[in-house]
């Protein structure tokens, strides 16, 4: 019997080790670390052969482990930024479309109650011959044309009889005269406010999957349906607008929309991912590797976010990037215009980094400290063993180990900075993307407002009632109609009808009944009544008005025209609920973390180009206030965006800014209305700015204390070390070695100058803290900690007095060098220094540089006397 074994399916999980192969940006860091690793390997072998404290085996292992952690973190942050971009595109694509379709669900419900539509459908029911009446057909066709001229998201409007016969439609090229589509029965019987279908339909035979919104048209008495109205949405056109707003021409990323079966219904690249192909969605908004047509893609899927209770047709946004290009945008290009010194300050206090990321430079410093100690101890050994036959080789080896320590510090410093930059650039990218989303939401929303006022101005009942000579205006009926409209479109606080004198005829909001019969003195009244055609509209400045409880808002207006001519007989003003609606837009665009929670401290703002705030999520800012930001965030071209870092209110913020570009014909170059608004999104990077003096220290080269010079006169060796920020020295003959503080044990009840006790070669040695004698500032009663705040441990110098046959230790902060110093630079201690001093002598600065301090040489014998240490 032959058993066939199926090959195991490869994992589609986004494995970091595998993905890192495609991250070209981390290759330089990987190469540098590999080079140093090879040096460690060689020096470890040589050090083991030589001895003399030059064995760096443990440091090699520490380096290897830390390098692996660094590369892993670099890869994770690049992955995080790439997936942030993918997720943003998938989420924004489906959410923007969902918001748009929500508006369509309101449109069909309202247009199905339109007087022109209802009267025609009911007339046909009563007299079927009317469906062929040319006057009616022209009238309805013009009516539909006016509608689509304003709501340009539709390409056809179809009115059907209940039996499916086409009564009238906008598109004369559509050959259909009768339909048997089941959506007709659904529209006639549904309990919902609309029917939404996306599939083949005999209503639009030339389209494979049209998106149609339908609803029944009722008789005047509301007793029965007399027809079905269908709005045909420009689905492909809308998807292209969304994709083009998210992707650049050279972008490798592909965005698709999938239905609930995984079938592609829209795509930004039909050649890579054709319509009708099936893809496997990724669950829980995660990222995964997917194969398609023999190519691997980094992929994510996002469900639609419900908007105003509407969740859309059940579609998802699905974004993919070829693995070999998926991480190109992960490079920290957003930081290229940020000055290096300013960025260094931001990185120094940024609170974005995890403990693991913060621990990398600390661990690197620890490795360097170990290497420096190995070099220092080796040089101590050489200073004592002048005649060693290996001394020349040892000096070369120690020098290389020292250089390797410096290279280790520099490489880790540079790579860690690159890592930090990647983290910060991800935040900048997110701010820019969210600012673009905010302004896009605003433009699309206000596009609908411009459409609403123009369409409602064409309402026949409004035109008839405001006709000159009408002595008895039906104010009650006008109010009823306005309230009905306002009930469907809740983004308005009030709808106002006024006549040619500006007198208020009717309002939808009873709280404003005091306006009735009052003359509106707003500056937009005259321009509204002077509009030349039904396509024109006016928008108020964003200013305080008594029509909106003395708060600032936009008011959209259009002229209501005579039934018998094109002359205005009044106007309609729709008061946008800007306080709630604009803030809701900004809230929807606020940055969120990986778990979907709002980023703490982040806020968003809409401003005019002079910086005047029109809406904000920040409680510390108010509408009308000027936002204090660099003009570069405001002086943008249409549709352009920018990101940067600023110090604002004593905190560093990542800021993304994007300027309005309009939507379709709204605020386009052909639109008479132009209002430049900028969206800004702020995400905190820190809890404070750097302390005074940081940039001065950053731009000042570190003082070089190396005193080694070529031998021209008699010299002697000095072992140097740091206590606090000051450099001190001892003669190598009294130094045993430098060790770490791991073995140091605090001794309760001991004198405050006793740091503790440790075992060295089976001998218990006291360790003293001489900082108090050297004027190192401490709070009274406080002992010096054996680990600095940056995590680097202090060290212990083990000293021995051959004269008194006693060994002890001194707590120090860091090691210096073993320096050769000309003997003629040594000076005796001045007589003014008291007899309790532990100073042996002083070393004059080289070339008597006034900016350099003298090197203080300490005396081991005086220490023994000062601390009363006995054998």
N, C-alpha and C positions, 0 to 999 in steps of 0.2 A: 504493500500500500504506500503510495507516494503522498506525502503531506506538503501542501503548498502554504507558505507563510507570506502573508501580506506585509508589505513594507510599512513600518510604523510611520504615521503622519508626523511631519516635523512640527515643532511647537510654533504657534503663531503669537506667543507672548513677546512683548517688547523687551527682550533680554538686553541689559545694558552692555554686557561684554560683547555681544554680537553687534549691537548698534554702534558701538564706539569705533568699529572699523570704518564707518562711513562718516565720521566726524573729522573732517580735514583740519578744522581749527585747533584741535588739541594735538595734532601731530608734532608741532614744534616742541611743546611741553614734553611729550612722550620721548622725543629724540634726545632732548637735553638730559632728562632723567636717566635714560638708558646709558648715555655717555658717562655720567657720573657713577652709575652703578658699576660699569666696567672698571672705572678707576678704583672704586672701593674694593672690588674683587682682587685687583692686583696689589693694592696697598695692604690688604688684609694678609695676603700670603707673605709679602715681604716683611710685614710687621711681626708676624709669627716667627719668622726665621731670625730676625734681629733681637727680639725681646726688648729690653730697656723701656718698658711701658708703652710700646708702640703697637700692641695688639688691638686692632679695632674691629674684631669679629662682631661684637655685640652692636657696635654702631653701624656696621654694614647691614646687619639684620634689621635694625631700627629704620635705617634709610629705605631699605627694600619695602618694608611694611608701610611706611609713610608715603612712599612714592605710589604704591598701589592705592592707598586711600585717596591721595590727591587726584590721580587719574580717574578713579571711580567717581569722585565728586564732580570733577570737570565734565565727565560724560553725563552724569545725572542732570547737571544744570543745563547743558546743551540740549539734552532730551526734553527737559522741562520747558525750555523756551520754544523749541520746535513744536511740542505738543500744545503749548499755549496758543501759538499761531494757528495750528490746525483746528483746535477746539474753537477758537474765536471765529474762524471762518465758517465752520459748520454750524455753530450756534447762531451767529448773526444772520446767516443766509436763511435759515428756517424761521427764525423769530421775526425778521423783517417781513418775510412773505406772510407769515401768520397775521401780523398786524394789518397788513394790506388787505388780506382776505376778510378780516373782521369788518372792515369798512364796507366791503361788498355785501356782507350779510345784512347790513343796515340799509344799503342802497336798494336792494331788491324789495325789501319790505315797504320802503317809502314809495318807490316808483310804482309799485303795484296798486297804490291808492291814488295815483295821479288822476285828476279829473278828466283830462283829455283821454287817457288810456281807458278809464272806466266807462266813460260815456260812449266811446266808440265800440267797445266790446259789448256793452249792453244794447246799443243800437243794432248791432249785427244780430244779436240774439233775437231781437224783436222783428227785424227785417233783414234777412240774409243778403238781399241785394245791395245793402249799404257797403258790404265788404269790397264791392267793385266801384264804389263812388270815388271818382278821381279827386274831388275836393277833400274828402275825408283822408284819402291815402296820402295826398301831398301834405295835408295838415299834420298827420301823424308822423310821416317821414321827416318833415322839418323839425317836429318836436323831438324826435329821437336824435336827429343831427345836433340840435342844440345841446342835448344832454351829453352826447359823446364829445362834443367840442369842449365841454367843461370836465367831465369825468373821462379823461382820455385813456383810462385803463381798459376800456371796452372797445371791441371792434364790431360788434353787432348787437342789436336788440330785436327780439322776436316776440310778437304777440300772437298767441294761438287761441283758437276756440277750444272749448272743453273736449271736443272729439279729436283734437290734434291737427285740425286744418290751420294752415298759416294765414292769418288775417293781414298782417303787415310786418315787414322787417326792414331794417336799415340797409343791409347789404344787398344791393340789386344783383350781385353775381352769385349769390347763394341760390341754387336751383330748386331747393326743397319747397314743396307746396303743402305737404301733409306729413305728420310724424306719428309713429306708433311707439315712441320712446316711453318707457315706464315712468320717467320723471314727471310726465304730465299727470298721471294718476297720483303720484306722490305729492306733487304740488297742490293738487285739488283736495287732498285729504289729510295732509300732515298737520300735526299739532304744534310743530316748530314754526319759527318765523321765516324759514327759508328751506329750500332744497338745494343741496350742493352736490354736483356729480362731476367726476373726472374720468371719462372713459369714452369709448366710441359711441357716437350718437348719430341717428339719421337726420338730426337737426343741422349738423355741420359735417356732411359726408367727406369733405375735403381735408378734415383734420383727424389725425389718428386718436388723439385723446384731448378733446376740448374740455375746458373748465367752465361749467355753466351754473349760474344761480337762477333759480326759478321760484315763483310763488303765484298763487291764485289771485285773480282779479275778481272782486266781488261786485254784485249788483248794488245799486244806489241805496236800497233798503237793507243791505247786508244779509239778505236771506239765502242767497245761493251764489256759487261762482259762475261767472260769465266768460271767463277766459284764464289763460296762463301766460304770465310774462317771463321771458328769459333774458338774462344779461350774460353775454359771452365775453369772458375775461381774456385779455391778451397775455396768456400765461408765458409763452416762450419769450416774448418781449420783456415782460417784467423780470423773469429769471435772468435774462442777459444783463439788464440794468443792475441787478443785485450782484451778479458775478463780476461785472466790470468794475463795480465800486470796491470790491474786495481784493481783486487780483490785478497785478501789473502785467504788461505785455510779455515780459520775460520770466514770469513766475512759473515754476515747475509744479506748484500745487494745483490740484484739480478739485473743484467743488461739484458735488452732485446732490440731487434730491431723490430720495427713495420712497416708494409707497410702502404700504404695510406688508407687502410680499417680498420686499428687497429689490424690486424692479426700478431701474433708473428712469425717472420721469423728466429730469432736467439735468443738464451737464454743462460745465464750462469748457469741456474739450470733447467733442463728439468723436474725435479720432482715437483717443485713448480709451474713453468710456462712452460707447454709443448708447443712445436712447433704446430702452427695451432690454438691455443686458441686466443680469441679476448679480447683486453683490450681497455679501454677508455683513449685516450691521454689527458694530462693536457695542457690547452691552455696557451700561452704567457710565457712559461718557468717558470710558477709558480709551487708551491708545493700544493698538495692536498691529502686528505685521500681517498683511494680506497679500496673497498672490493673485494677479490678474494678467492673462495673456503672457505668462512666462516671466513676469516682472514682479518684484517685491515692492510693496508700498507701506509706508507708515500711515496708519488709518485711524480715524475716530468718527464716532457717530453721536449726534445730539438730537434729543427729542425737542419738540416745539414747546416753548414756554407759553402757558395759557395767558391770554390777554383779554381782559374784561369778561372773563368766563368762557371765552372761545379758545379752543385748543387746536383748531385747524382740522384738516381732513385726515389726520393720522400719519402725516408724512414726517420724515426725519432729514436732517442735514448730515451729509456724509462727505468728509474731506480726506483727501489722500495726497501724499507726496512720495515720489520715487525715492527709495532708500538712499541712492547715491547722490541725491540732491536735497534730501529732507532737512539736513542740518546746516545748509549754507546760510540761512537767515539767522542762525543761532549765534553767529559772531557778534561781538559787542559793537556794532557799527553805530548804534545810537549815541555812543559816548565819544565819537571822534572829534566833536567840536567842544567838548568839555575840557577846560584847562587842566593839565595834569596835577598841578598843586591843589586846585580847588577839589578835584576828584579825590585826591589823597586824603583831604580833610573829611570828605563825605564818607569814604570807606573806613576811616578811622573811628567814626562814631555811629556808623550805620547799625541798625538793629535787625536787619533782614537775615543775618547769617545764623545758621544752626550752630549748636555746640560743636558738631563735627567739623564744620568749616572754620570756626574760630579756633579749634584745637590744632589745626594743621600748622600755622606759623609757630605756635607754642612748641609743638613737637619738633619742628625744624630747628628752633632755637636750642632745644634740649640736645639734639644731635650735635649741633655745632659746639655747644658747651662741652659735650663729652669729647669731641675731637680736639677742641682747644686744650682741654685738660690733659689729653694724651700727649699732645705736642709739648705742652708746658712741662709735664713730668719728664718727658724724654729729654728736654733741654736741661732740666735740673740734673738729670743723670749724667748728661754730657759735661755739664759744668763741673761735676764732682769727679768724673772719670776722664781727666784730660788726656791720658796716655792710651786710652782704649784704641785697639787697632781697627775697630769698626766706627770710630767717631765720624769720619768723613762721610761714610755711607749713611750713618744715622742722621747726620745733619740734612742730607739731601732728602731722605725719607720723611723726616719730620717736617721739612719745608713743604713737601708735597701733601702731607696730611693736613697741614695748616691751610694750604691753598684749597684743598678739597673741602675743608670746613667752610671757607668763605664762599666757594662755588655752591655748596649745598644751601647755605643761607640765601644766596642771591637767586638761585634757581627756584627754590621754594617760595621766596618772596615774590618773584616775578610771576610764577605760575599761580600762586595764591591770589595775587592781585588780578590776574586774568580771570580766575574763578569768581572773585568778588565782582569784577566788572560784568561778567556774564549774568550774575544774579541781578545786579542793578539794571543792566540793559533790558532784562526781561520785564522789569517793572516799568521802565520807560516805554517799551514796546506796548505793554498792556494799556498804559495811560493814553498813548496815542491812538490805539485801536478803539478804546472806549470813548474817547473824545469824538472820533469819527462816527462811531455808532450814535452818540448823543445827537450830533448835528444832523445826521441822516434821519433819525427818528423825528426830529423837530421839523425838518423840511418836508418830509412825507406827511406828517400830521397837518401842518399848516397848508399844504397843497389841498387837502380835503376841505379846509375851512374856506379857501378861496373858491372852490367849486360850489360849496353849499350855498354861500350867499348869492352867487350868480344864478344858480338853478332855482332857488326859492323865489328869487325876484321875478322869475317867469311864471310863477303860479297864477293861473288864470283868475282865480277868485280874488287874489290880491289886486290884480290889474283892473278887474271889473269894479271892485268896491272903491278904488281910488280914482276911478275915471272922473274927470272934471264934469260937474253938473249933477253928480250923484248926491242928492239932498239928504238921503238917509243911509249913511254907511252902517253896515251891519257889524258893529264893533264886537258884539258877543260872538258872532261866528268867526270873525277874524281872530279873536283871542283863542277860540277853541282850536282853530287850525294851528296857530303858533304853538299852543301848548302840546298839541299832538306831535308836531315836529320836534319840539324841544325834549319831549319824552323819549323820542327815538335817538336823538343826538344829545347826549348828556354832557358833552364837553363845553356846553354853553351855559352861562348863568341867566341869559335873557336874550330874547329875540324881539326886536323893536321895529314896528312899521311907522313911517312918518310921511307926511305929505310934502308938497313942493315948498311950503313955507317952513319946513322943519318941525311942524307940530306933530307930537306923538299921537298916533291913532290907536295903536294896540300894543300890548306887551305880553309876553308869555309868562313872565314871573310876577305873580300877584304882589310880591314884596315891593315892586316898583310901580304900583298903580298910581302913585303920586305924580308920575311923569305924564300921565294921560292929559292931553290938551296943552301940555307945556311945550315951549319952543326949545329944541335942542340947539345949544350954542357951540357945539363941538366944531373944530376947524375942518372936519371931513364932510360936513353936510353939503356945502356948496359944490366941492369937487365931485361928490357922489352924484348929485343931480345934473352935473355937466358931463357925465360919462358918455362917450360917443356911441357905444354899441353894447349889446348884451355880454360880450366877452370881457369887457372891462370891469374892474372892481377897484375899490380903495381900501387901504388899511391905515388905521390911525398909527401915530407914533406910540411907542411903548411909554405911556404917560398916565398919571393919576387922572381918574375921571369919576364923577358922581354916578355914572352908569355902572360902576363896579366898586361900590362902597368906598370910593375915594382911594382905591388902590390902582397901581399901574397895570395895564393890560393892552392887548391888541383888540381892536374892533374892526371886523370885516364888513364892508358895505357894498351894495350894488343898487343901481337904479331900477325901479319898477316902471315899466313902460306901458303906454296906452295900448288898449286892445286894437284901436283903429289906426294908430300911427306909432312911430318909433320914439315919440316924445316922452320924456320922463314924467310920471304923474306922482312920484314919491320915491321912497327908498326903503330898503331893509337893512338894519344894522344887527349883526350877531356878535354878542359880547362873549369873547373867549374867556373861559375860566383859567386864566394864566397861572394863578397862584398854585392851584392843584395840578393842572395838566403839565406845566413846564417842570415843576418839581418831580412829578411822576416820571417824566422822560429822563431826567437826570438820575433819579434813583435807579431806573432800569439800566443805566450805563455805568453805575459805580463798580469799581474793581472788586472782584471776589477771589478768595483763596481757592486752593485745590479742592476743598470740601464744600464749595459753594457759598461760604459765609462772606458777608461784606468785610472788606479789609478795614480794620480798626483805624480811625483817623482820616480815612480817605474822604474826599468831597469833590463835587462837580459844580460847575458854574456856567451859565450862559451870560455872555457880555456883548455889548455893542463894541464897535472897533475903537472907541475912545476909552474902553475899560469899564463903562457904566454897567453895573450888574442888573440883569433883568430876571434872573432866577438863580437860586443856589440851594444846595443841600446843607451848607455849613451854617450853623446857628450863630456864629460870630460875625457873619456877613449879612448885609441887608440889601434889598432891592434899591437901586438908585445910587448906591455907594460905588466909588471908583475902586476897582481891583488893582492892587499895587503889584504889578508884574512887569517884567521887561517888555518893551514894545514889540520885540521880535515875536512874541506869542500872539500878538494881535494884528500886526501889519502883514497879513498873509494874502496870497492870491486866492481866488475862488477855488474851493475844494482842496486847497493845500493844507497839509498838517505839519507840525513840528513838535519835537519833544526836547526836554532839557531838565536840568537840575537847578533849583533855586533855594536860597535861604529865605524862609518866610515865617515870620513870627517865631524866630529863634529855633526853627526846625528845618532840616533839609527835606525838600519834597521833590519827587519826580513829577513832572508836569507834561501832559500831552495836550496839544491844542489843535483844533481843526476849524476851518472857516466854512460857512455855508456855501453850498454849490447849487441849491435849489433842487427840484425834482420834476422831471419831465418839463412841461412848459412853465411851471411855477418858479418865479424868480430866475427864469432863463434869460438869455441875452435879448430875447424878443419880448419879454414881459416888461410892461411899464413900471411895475412895482419891483423895486430893488431895496432890500434891507439886509445889510451885512451884519451877521451875528457870528460869534465865535464860541465854541464849546471848549471848556478847559476841564481836565480831570487831574486832581492832585492826589498823590499817594505818599504818605510820610515814609522817609527813609531812616529817620533817626528820632531821638527824643530831645536832642539838643544840637547845637553847632559846636565846632571845635573851640577849644579854649584859646584865649588870647595868647599870642606868641607861637601858635602851632606852625603857621606858614613861615614865620621867620626861621624856626628850627628846621623846617622841611627844606627850605632853600639855602640853608647854611651847611657847607660840608662839615662832616664830623671832624673833630680835632684829632690830629695824628700824633699819638704819644710815642711812636717808635723812635728810640734813641740810637739805634744801631747805625754805625758809620764804618766805612772802610778803615782798617787799622793804620793810623799814621803816628799815633803816640801810644804810650802804655794805657791799657784799658783793664777794666774788671767787669765781671758779669753782675747784673742786678735782676732779681726775679720780681717783676711788677704785678700788682693786683689792684682791684678797685674796692673801696669801701664807700658806699654812697656813689657820688659822681667823681670822687677824687682818686687820683692815682698815688699809690704808695709802693715802696720797694723793700726787699730784704736781700741779704747776700745769700746765694744759693747753698753755701756750705751749711747753713742752719736750717734748710728746708728738706724735709723728708719727701713729701708729696702733697699733691692736692687731691682731695676726695670729695664725693658728694655728701649731702647731709642725711641720707637715708638711714644711716646708723646712729644718728644723733638722738640721744634721749635726754629729755628735760629732767632736771633734778629739783624736785620740790624743796622749798626752804633754802635754796642756795642764794648766794649774793646776786644782785641784779646784773653784774658783769659776767656771770657764768651762764653761757648759752646752753650747756649740758655736758653730757659725757658720752664717749663712744669707745668701742673696742677696736684696736688696731694691732694685728699680729699678737693676739692674746694679751694685750696690755690695755688696761682702762686708762683713757686719757681725758683730761679736762679740756673743755673747749671754751675759750673766753670771747666775749664780745667787746671789742675795744672802740666801738663806734662812739660811745659817750665821751671818750678821751680825745676824739678827733673832730668834735663839733658837728657830728651828723645829727640833724634835727629829729627828735622823737617827742611824742607827747609824754609828759611826765609819768613815770611808772610803767610805760609800755615797753615790752621786750620786742626786739626785732624779730620779724617772722622769717622762718627758714625758706619760705617760698614767696617770691614777689607776686604782685597783683597780676602780672602777665603770665603767671604759671611757671616761670623759669626759677629753678631752685638756686639757693645760695650754695656756697661751697665752703669747705674747711681746709685751711692750710695746716698741715702737720709739721711742727717745728721741733728741733732738738738742740739743746745746749750740751755740747760735748764737755764743756768746762764743768757744768753742774750735774751732768748725767741725768737730764730730765727731758721728757718729751711732753708736748701739749699741743692744742689746736687753737686756731684763730678763725672766727667766723668772718667770711668775706662775701662780697657781692659778685665779683667776677674776676677772671684772670686777665692779666695784661700780657706782656712779652718777657722773655729772658733777653735783656738788652746788654749789649756791650757799650760801656760808657767810659770816655776818657777820664783818667784819674784826676786830671787837673780841673775838672768841672765840679769836684766834690768840695763842699764847704762845711766847716764845723758849725755846730748849733750855736746861734747867737746867745750871749750871756743873759739876755732878757728872758729867755725861756726857762721856767723854773725847774728845779731838780727832780720833780716828779714826772717830768716828760718822758715819753717812751721813744723819742726821736734820737736817732744815731747821728745823722748828718743830712745835708741837703745837696741836691744836684741842680746846678744853674741851668736855665734854659739854653738850648743850643743857639749859638750866635746871639745870645742875650736878647731874644725876641721878647718885647715887652708884653705881648699878648699871651705868652705862655707862662704857666705857673711852674714853680720849682717842684721837682720831684722830691718827696719826703722819704728818707730811708729810715726804717724803724729798727730798733735795737731789741733783739730777743732777750738779752740779759736784763735790760731795763724793764721789759714786760714781766719777767720772772719776779723782779724786785717789787714792781708796782702792784702785782696781783698776789704777791706773797706765795708763789707756787714753790713747793719743796719736793725733793725727790722722795 
